[in-house]
Protein backbone atom coordinates (compact mmCIF):
# COMPACT_ATOMS: atom_id res chain seq x y z
CA UNK A 1 0.00 0.00 0.00
CA UNK A 2 2.94 2.35 0.32
CA UNK A 3 4.65 4.33 3.03
CA UNK A 4 3.11 6.69 5.56
CA UNK A 5 4.88 10.00 6.19
CA UNK A 6 4.56 12.69 8.82
CA UNK A 7 3.94 16.22 7.54
CA UNK A 8 7.45 17.36 8.46
CA UNK A 9 8.85 14.90 5.91
CA UNK A 10 6.31 16.07 3.34
CA UNK A 11 7.35 19.67 3.96
CA UNK A 12 10.99 18.96 3.07
CA UNK A 13 9.82 18.70 -0.57
CA UNK A 14 12.23 15.78 -1.04
CA UNK A 15 9.49 13.19 -1.69
CA UNK A 16 8.61 14.60 -5.10
CA UNK A 17 10.65 14.05 -8.24
CA UNK A 18 11.31 17.05 -10.47
CA UNK A 19 8.09 18.22 -12.09
CA UNK A 20 5.83 16.91 -9.31
CA UNK A 21 4.62 18.21 -5.93
CA UNK A 22 2.38 17.43 -2.97
CA UNK A 23 -0.95 19.14 -3.66
CA UNK A 24 -2.02 22.15 -1.64
CA UNK A 25 -5.37 22.22 0.11
CA UNK A 26 -6.72 24.32 -2.77
CA UNK A 27 -5.55 21.71 -5.31
CA UNK A 28 -7.28 18.97 -3.28
CA UNK A 29 -10.45 21.11 -3.38
CA UNK A 30 -10.17 21.32 -7.16
CA UNK A 31 -9.90 17.52 -7.38
CA UNK A 32 -12.87 17.10 -5.06
CA UNK A 33 -14.99 19.48 -7.17
CA UNK A 34 -13.99 17.61 -10.32
CA UNK A 35 -14.88 14.24 -8.83
CA UNK A 36 -18.26 15.53 -7.64
CA UNK A 37 -19.01 16.90 -11.11
CA UNK A 38 -17.99 13.57 -12.66
CA UNK A 39 -21.01 11.70 -11.36
CA UNK A 40 -20.69 9.12 -14.15
CA UNK A 41 -17.48 7.89 -12.51
CA UNK A 42 -15.17 8.11 -15.52
CA UNK A 43 -12.50 10.31 -13.93
CA UNK A 44 -9.97 7.50 -13.61
CA UNK A 45 -9.13 8.53 -10.05
CA UNK A 46 -8.14 5.60 -7.88
CA UNK A 47 -6.63 5.32 -4.42
CA UNK A 48 -5.78 2.60 -1.93
CA UNK A 49 -6.98 2.72 1.69
CA UNK A 50 -3.68 2.72 3.59
CA UNK A 51 -5.08 4.00 6.90
CA UNK A 52 -2.86 6.20 9.05
CA UNK A 53 -0.36 6.21 11.90
CA UNK A 54 -1.13 8.13 15.08
CA UNK A 55 1.58 10.34 16.54
CA UNK A 56 2.18 7.64 19.19
CA UNK A 57 3.09 5.08 16.50
CA UNK A 58 -0.11 3.01 16.48
CA UNK A 59 -1.92 2.33 13.21
CA UNK A 60 -5.60 2.55 12.35
CA UNK A 61 -8.07 2.12 9.48
CA UNK A 62 -5.88 0.11 7.12
CA UNK A 63 -8.02 -1.28 4.28
CA UNK A 64 -10.97 1.03 5.02
CA UNK A 65 -9.75 4.66 4.84
CA UNK A 66 -7.15 6.47 2.81
CA UNK A 67 -5.51 9.56 4.32
CA UNK A 68 -3.29 11.96 2.35
CA UNK A 69 -1.39 15.07 3.31
CA UNK A 70 -1.78 18.42 1.64
CA UNK A 71 1.14 20.84 1.46
CA UNK A 72 -0.90 23.44 3.38
CA UNK A 73 -0.34 23.97 7.07
CA UNK A 74 -2.90 25.41 9.44
CA UNK A 75 -0.51 26.32 12.27
CA UNK A 76 2.74 25.14 13.88
CA UNK A 77 1.29 21.74 14.85
CA UNK A 78 -1.51 21.10 12.34
CA UNK A 79 -1.79 20.75 8.55
CA UNK A 80 -4.66 20.04 6.17
CA UNK A 81 -5.24 16.51 4.95
CA UNK A 82 -7.80 14.54 2.98
CA UNK A 83 -9.44 11.22 3.70
CA UNK A 84 -11.58 8.85 1.71
CA UNK A 85 -13.63 5.94 3.03
CA UNK A 86 -13.37 3.12 0.52
CA UNK A 87 -17.09 2.23 0.49
CA UNK A 88 -18.49 5.76 0.27
CA UNK A 89 -16.25 7.47 -2.27
CA UNK A 90 -16.50 10.82 -0.48
CA UNK A 91 -13.28 12.85 -0.33
CA UNK A 92 -13.33 14.95 2.83
CA UNK A 93 -10.90 17.38 4.43
CA UNK A 94 -9.51 17.31 7.93
CA UNK A 95 -6.99 19.19 10.02
CA UNK A 96 -4.46 16.77 11.46
CA UNK A 97 -1.43 16.79 13.72
CA UNK A 98 1.71 17.02 11.61
CA UNK A 99 3.27 14.16 13.59
CA UNK A 100 0.71 11.65 12.25
CA UNK A 101 1.63 9.40 9.33
CA UNK A 102 -0.45 9.66 6.15
CA UNK A 103 0.01 8.67 2.54
CA UNK A 104 1.25 11.16 -0.01
CA UNK A 105 -0.28 11.77 -3.40
CA UNK A 106 1.69 13.75 -5.97
CA UNK A 107 0.51 15.87 -8.87
CA UNK A 108 2.36 17.32 -11.84
CA UNK A 109 3.55 20.90 -11.74
C-alpha positions in Angstrom: 0.0 0.0 0.0 2.9 2.4 0.3 4.6 4.3 3.0 3.1 6.7 5.6 4.9 10.0 6.2 4.6 12.7 8.8 3.9 16.2 7.5 7.4 17.4 8.5 8.9 14.9 5.9 6.3 16.1 3.3 7.3 19.7 4.0 11.0 19.0 3.1 9.8 18.7 -0.6 12.2 15.8 -1.0 9.5 13.2 -1.7 8.6 14.6 -5.1 10.6 14.0 -8.2 11.3 17.1 -10.5 8.1 18.2 -12.1 5.8 16.9 -9.3 4.6 18.2 -5.9 2.4 17.4 -3.0 -0.9 19.1 -3.7 -2.0 22.2 -1.6 -5.4 22.2 0.1 -6.7 24.3 -2.8 -5.6 21.7 -5.3 -7.3 19.0 -3.3 -10.5 21.1 -3.4 -10.2 21.3 -7.2 -9.9 17.5 -7.4 -12.9 17.1 -5.1 -15.0 19.5 -7.2 -14.0 17.6 -10.3 -14.9 14.2 -8.8 -18.3 15.5 -7.6 -19.0 16.9 -11.1 -18.0 13.6 -12.7 -21.0 11.7 -11.4 -20.7 9.1 -14.1 -17.5 7.9 -12.5 -15.2 8.1 -15.5 -12.5 10.3 -13.9 -10.0 7.5 -13.6 -9.1 8.5 -10.0 -8.1 5.6 -7.9 -6.6 5.3 -4.4 -5.8 2.6 -1.9 -7.0 2.7 1.7 -3.7 2.7 3.6 -5.1 4.0 6.9 -2.9 6.2 9.0 -0.4 6.2 11.9 -1.1 8.1 15.1 1.6 10.3 16.5 2.2 7.6 19.2 3.1 5.1 16.5 -0.1 3.0 16.5 -1.9 2.3 13.2 -5.6 2.5 12.4 -8.1 2.1 9.5 -5.9 0.1 7.1 -8.0 -1.3 4.3 -11.0 1.0 5.0 -9.8 4.7 4.8 -7.2 6.5 2.8 -5.5 9.6 4.3 -3.3 12.0 2.4 -1.4 15.1 3.3 -1.8 18.4 1.6 1.1 20.8 1.5 -0.9 23.4 3.4 -0.3 24.0 7.1 -2.9 25.4 9.4 -0.5 26.3 12.3 2.7 25.1 13.9 1.3 21.7 14.9 -1.5 21.1 12.3 -1.8 20.7 8.5 -4.7 20.0 6.2 -5.2 16.5 4.9 -7.8 14.5 3.0 -9.4 11.2 3.7 -11.6 8.8 1.7 -13.6 5.9 3.0 -13.4 3.1 0.5 -17.1 2.2 0.5 -18.5 5.8 0.3 -16.3 7.5 -2.3 -16.5 10.8 -0.5 -13.3 12.8 -0.3 -13.3 15.0 2.8 -10.9 17.4 4.4 -9.5 17.3 7.9 -7.0 19.2 10.0 -4.5 16.8 11.5 -1.4 16.8 13.7 1.7 17.0 11.6 3.3 14.2 13.6 0.7 11.6 12.2 1.6 9.4 9.3 -0.5 9.7 6.1 0.0 8.7 2.5 1.3 11.2 0.0 -0.3 11.8 -3.4 1.7 13.7 -6.0 0.5 15.9 -8.9 2.4 17.3 -11.8 3.5 20.9 -11.7 
